Amino acid sequence: MGFARIATPTIPGFQLLNAEDLELPISSFQFLESLQGPTIIKLKGKTRRRRAVLTLLHGNEPSGFLALYKLLKEKFEPLADTTFFVVSVPAAIAAPGFRYRALPQHKDINRCFKPPYTGDEGHLAKQLIDYLVDLAPEAIVDVHNTSGSGPAFSVSRRITPMHQALASHFTRWFIHTDIELGAVMEVPFCCPIVTIEAGGAQDDSAHINAYEGLVSYLSAEDVYQTRQDIEILQHPRRLEIHKQATLAFAERPVFGASITIRQDIEQRNFGTTQPGDILGWVDHEKLEHFRLGGHQAGELVEHYFSAENNQLTVIKPLKFFMVTTRSDIAKSDCLLYFIESD
């Protein structure tokens, strides 16, 4: 098994491959293992216009990469020259495969797209930014998965008709955020960029969403022609957990855990959670285990949540999304995002 490589990488840390030179192995994971490190794959289009796709910024979010493999197997010809970035390859191939967002003891690269670009991940993020600036594509999509099950949605720092149209190739849900995390979608490129959350990382439907969305995006003569009606959700907040808290997922309070969250909480993705709905249970420190991230500085957890009788509930109708039942992600990133529900 093997395929041709261009001898000189385009930028340090990335290898460059041309799609027409590839001899693909029989499985997508074998292909991923053969890449070994961050990789740029170029697909020649019918025109010399340029588009870009980012995949595997998080190693546990495979849908974008699986869609790329399927496109390569089909010898798909995009309308425009398309550059795919396959980024967190070492994290993705670490046993048991697609488990790690980032390798243990390493930074999440999708929190490194801001100065001072320190460490290996920061340097790689800056190299990716510089490459995209030089490439000057007409559009960029960054394909992700959520760790819990749920429908596809998009996220963007900007809310222009062009951003909404770009997202509409993949989903009708458009989340406009002002949260600053150091994600690639926060970089002020010369063209629109949107993040696509294709659905749950374990859901076959998410892989289908990513593939069909990419086919639409890469085939379109006018990538900014809206494909479906868009529903906009504005200014999400993040429910974050303090590092010292212990977290469990169960159907009843777990002895010794600071916080116990119901195992079925991800079923609340994009539904409306009402006051009195029990999300879980907390110990005597109650809401002290949580903090809010996003939208407005100084907002308090108790503006939205209650711990009366040690039951974690909401005090006003909220719409949740990106709910996770992975303890490591809940503590290193956040438990969920939410907006106020009309």
HUDA-V494213 format. One record per backbone hydrogen bond with DSSP energy under -0.5 kcal/mol. CO is the residue of the C=O (numbers start at 1). NH is the residue of the N-H. E is the energy in kcal/mol with one decimal. If there is no record, write none. Layout:
{{CO & NH & E} {CO & NH & E}}
This chain:
{{7 & 9 & -0.6} {11 & 14 & -1.9} {15 & 40 & -3.1} {16 & 6 & -1.4} {17 & 42 & -2.4} {18 & 21 & -1.7} {19 & 22 & -1.4} {21 & 4 & -1.3} {22 & 24 & -0.6} {27 & 31 & -1.8} {28 & 32 & -2.3} {29 & 33 & -2.7} {30 & 34 & -1.9} {31 & 35 & -1.0} {32 & 35 & -0.8} {32 & 36 & -1.0} {35 & 37 & -2.3} {38 & 15 & -1.8} {39 & 86 & -3.2} {40 & 17 & -3.0} {41 & 43 & -0.5} {41 & 84 & -3.2} {42 & 19 & -2.7} {42 & 44 & -0.5} {43 & 82 & -2.7} {47 & 81 & -0.6} {49 & 81 & -2.3} {50 & 138 & -3.5} {51 & 83 & -2.1} {52 & 141 & -1.6} {53 & 85 & -2.5} {54 & 143 & -2.7} {55 & 87 & -2.0} {56 & 88 & -3.0} {58 & 61 & -1.6} {61 & 56 & -0.5} {62 & 66 & -2.7} {63 & 67 & -2.3} {64 & 68 & -2.0} {65 & 69 & -2.6} {66 & 70 & -2.1} {67 & 71 & -2.4} {68 & 72 & -2.5} {69 & 73 & -2.6} {70 & 74 & -1.9} {71 & 76 & -2.6} {72 & 75 & -1.1} {76 & 78 & -0.6} {78 & 46 & -1.7} {79 & 47 & -2.1} {81 & 51 & -2.4} {82 & 43 & -3.2} {82 & 84 & -0.6} {83 & 53 & -2.4} {84 & 41 & -2.6} {84 & 86 & -0.5} {85 & 55 & -3.0} {85 & 87 & -0.7} {86 & 39 & -2.8} {87 & 89 & -2.0} {88 & 92 & -2.0} {89 & 93 & -2.3} {90 & 94 & -1.0} {91 & 100 & -0.8} {92 & 98 & -3.2} {94 & 97 & -2.6} {94 & 99 & -0.5} {101 & 59 & -2.3} {103 & 106 & -2.2} {107 & 109 & -0.7} {108 & 111 & -1.7} {109 & 112 & -2.0} {112 & 114 & -1.1} {114 & 117 & -1.4} {118 & 122 & -1.2} {119 & 123 & -2.4} {120 & 124 & -2.4} {121 & 125 & -2.5} {122 & 126 & -2.3} {123 & 127 & -2.2} {124 & 128 & -2.2} {125 & 129 & -2.4} {126 & 130 & -2.6} {127 & 131 & -2.2} {128 & 132 & -2.4} {129 & 133 & -2.5} {130 & 134 & -2.2} {131 & 135 & -2.6} {132 & 136 & -2.3} {139 & 52 & -1.8} {140 & 194 & -1.5} {141 & 54 & -2.7} {141 & 143 & -0.6} {142 & 196 & -3.0} {144 & 198 & -2.6} {146 & 201 & -2.4} {150 & 200 & -0.8} {153 & 197 & -3.2} {154 & 175 & -2.5} {155 & 195 & -2.7} {156 & 177 & -2.3} {160 & 164 & -2.2} {161 & 165 & -2.4} {162 & 166 & -2.3} {163 & 167 & -2.1} {164 & 168 & -1.7} {166 & 169 & -1.1} {167 & 170 & -2.3} {167 & 171 & -1.9} {172 & 174 & -0.5} {172 & 231 & -3.4} {173 & 154 & -2.2} {174 & 176 & -0.6} {174 & 233 & -2.9} {175 & 156 & -2.3} {175 & 177 & -0.6} {176 & 235 & -2.0} {179 & 181 & -0.6} {182 & 113 & -2.9} {183 & 186 & -1.8} {184 & 187 & -1.7} {187 & 189 & -2.1} {192 & 140 & -1.8} {194 & 142 & -2.3} {195 & 155 & -2.5} {195 & 197 & -0.6} {196 & 144 & -3.7} {196 & 198 & -0.9} {197 & 153 & -2.2} {199 & 146 & -1.7} {200 & 203 & -1.8} {203 & 206 & -0.8} {203 & 207 & -1.2} {204 & 208 & -2.0} {205 & 209 & -2.6} {206 & 210 & -2.5} {207 & 211 & -2.2} {208 & 212 & -3.0} {209 & 213 & -2.5} {210 & 214 & -2.3} {211 & 215 & -2.4} {212 & 216 & -2.1} {213 & 217 & -2.7} {214 & 218 & -3.1} {215 & 219 & -1.5} {216 & 220 & -1.3} {218 & 79 & -3.0} {218 & 80 & -0.5} {221 & 223 & -0.6} {222 & 225 & -1.6} {224 & 226 & -0.6} {230 & 232 & -0.5} {231 & 174 & -2.7} {233 & 176 & -2.8} {237 & 338 & -2.2} {238 & 240 & -0.8} {238 & 293 & -2.2} {239 & 335 & -2.5} {239 & 336 & -0.9} {240 & 291 & -2.0} {242 & 245 & -1.6} {246 & 259 & -2.1} {248 & 261 & -2.8} {253 & 255 & -0.5} {254 & 257 & -1.9} {258 & 283 & -1.9} {259 & 248 & -2.1} {260 & 281 & -3.0} {261 & 250 & -1.7} {262 & 265 & -1.5} {264 & 267 & -1.8} {265 & 268 & -2.2} {266 & 269 & -1.6} {268 & 271 & -1.9} {268 & 320 & -0.7} {271 & 273 & -0.6} {271 & 320 & -0.8} {273 & 318 & -2.2} {274 & 277 & -2.3} {277 & 279 & -0.6} {279 & 262 & -2.8} {280 & 312 & -2.5} {281 & 260 & -3.0} {283 & 286 & -2.0} {285 & 288 & -2.5} {286 & 289 & -1.2} {287 & 290 & -1.8} {289 & 242 & -2.8} {291 & 240 & -2.8} {293 & 238 & -3.3} {294 & 296 & -1.2} {295 & 297 & -0.5} {296 & 299 & -1.3} {300 & 303 & -1.8} {301 & 304 & -2.1} {301 & 305 & -2.4} {304 & 315 & -2.4} {304 & 316 & -0.6} {306 & 313 & -2.4} {307 & 310 & -2.0} {308 & 311 & -1.8} {310 & 282 & -2.1} {310 & 312 & -0.5} {311 & 313 & -0.7} {312 & 279 & -3.2} {312 & 280 & -0.9} {313 & 306 & -2.6} {314 & 276 & -0.7} {317 & 341 & -2.2} {318 & 273 & -3.3} {319 & 339 & -1.9} {320 & 270 & -3.9} {321 & 337 & -2.7} {325 & 327 & -0.7} {326 & 330 & -2.8} {327 & 331 & -2.1} {328 & 332 & -2.1} {329 & 333 & -2.5} {329 & 334 & -0.8} {330 & 241 & -0.6} {335 & 324 & -2.0} {336 & 239 & -2.8} {337 & 321 & -2.1} {338 & 237 & -2.8} {339 & 319 & -2.8}}
